[in-house]
Each structure stands twice: as C-alpha cells, then as structure tokens.
Amino acid sequence: MLAFAACGSDDDTKEASTPAAPATTATTPVGKGGCKPVQAPAPKPEEKVAKPAKSLDKGKTYTVDLVTSCGDFTITLDAKKAPKTSASFASLVEKGFYDGLTFHRISPGFVIQGGDPQGTGQGGPGYSVVETPPSKTTYPRGTVAMAKTQTEEPGTSGSQFFVVTAEDASEPPFSLPPEYAVVGKVTKGLDTVNRIGVLPPKAGTEEPEQPVVIESAELTEQ
C-alpha cells in the first residue's frame, strides 16, 4: 500500500500538449477494429488532488495496467530515472484519478494523449511537479511521457500523458525536444496503443470520432 501526502496548486486553464505534429501527405490507415462503442464521459468536476510527498522505492518495479475500451496495455514506471514524475503518476492511479477518463487526442503516427479530467486538453489534478529530463532524452515508440504547455518549464507535469506511436518522435519529421518528463514505457499491449493510434479523428481536429475510455488503471508493486 502506498501512502502519499501534501498538496499543491496549478493553473489548469491552459492546454497541455506535445508540439503539433508536422503536416504530412502520408496515408495513415484508420479503423475502429477491436474498440467497443462507448459514450463519451461527462467532464469531471474540478478538484484539487493531494500532491505526493514521497518517491517510489527505486529497488522495486511498478507497473500500471490500463483497461480501455480498445483493449489493455501495461506501463512500467521509471522510478529510478524519474522518481518525482513516477511517484505523481502512481499516486493519481492509486486515487482512481484516471478511471473514466479518455484519450482525447490522437495524432496518427505520432502520439495518443489522455489523462485530462475535462477531456479537452485543459484539465489536470490541481498541482504540478517538475523533473527536468536529461538533455539526451529521446522518445522512441512506446515511450510514456507527461504533457505540458509550451510556456511551462521542461519536465513539468500534471496528469496528462502521451504514448509515442511514431518509430522515434525525437527524429524528423517530429523532432520532439527533450522537454517532456518520461514516466515509463509500454511493456505489454503495444497493439492496443497502435489500435487507438489509428482511429479516425473528427473533421479538423485530433479528437477521435469514437471515444476511447480508460475504464480502469491499477498500480502493481513488485
């Protein structure tokens, strides 16, 4: 059982995101295969979640199992290289913060993004942590990193996270800078991530036509 304490505040009015994906003429396959038809959940009321005061045990392995309307996948947290970021993510999971949220942004061939209680890219837990990533940080396929606004300092994170679906988002045409805190990587169920990553968006947006809901998120400590 993990115990966390303390509190904090943050400005939740700005949209947290990765940089915009560059324009491309490449054809990305789309489809709804394997995803259950679900209703988009209502935005959750604004709340201030307690900010964790403790890091995770670096000698243990922590995984987060996400059950989604498109299938399941597992994230192994990087408690050694990102102790503050991983402790925050784990704390939110333990509190049930992610249950019933969505992947509100899908940028085909780049990232899928979720973890916003408002479902708009503007929400968060009411606090932020800062853990500046190393200058040589890269974002290969399956990397799970925390989203932030462009005006926030490198390594800032709240609750929104993204999963890289590009072969390497650090390389052109994306060239994602090492400013986004890496919380871990997908170690099981990358096919689910890929399934989400090719869902068709609503016209003129990166919001999927078919809602993708995080039914539950569970933390396991080994």
Secondary structure, DSSP 8 states (H G I E B T S, - for coil): -----------TTS--B---------------TT-------------------S---TTS-EEEEEEETTEEEEEEE-TTT-HHHHHHHHHHHHTTTTTT-B--EEETTTEEEE--TTSSS----S--EE----TT---BTTEEEE-B-TTS-TTEESS-EEEE-SSBTTSTTT---TTS-EEEEEEE-HHHHHHHHT--B-TTSSSBSS--BEEEEEEEE-
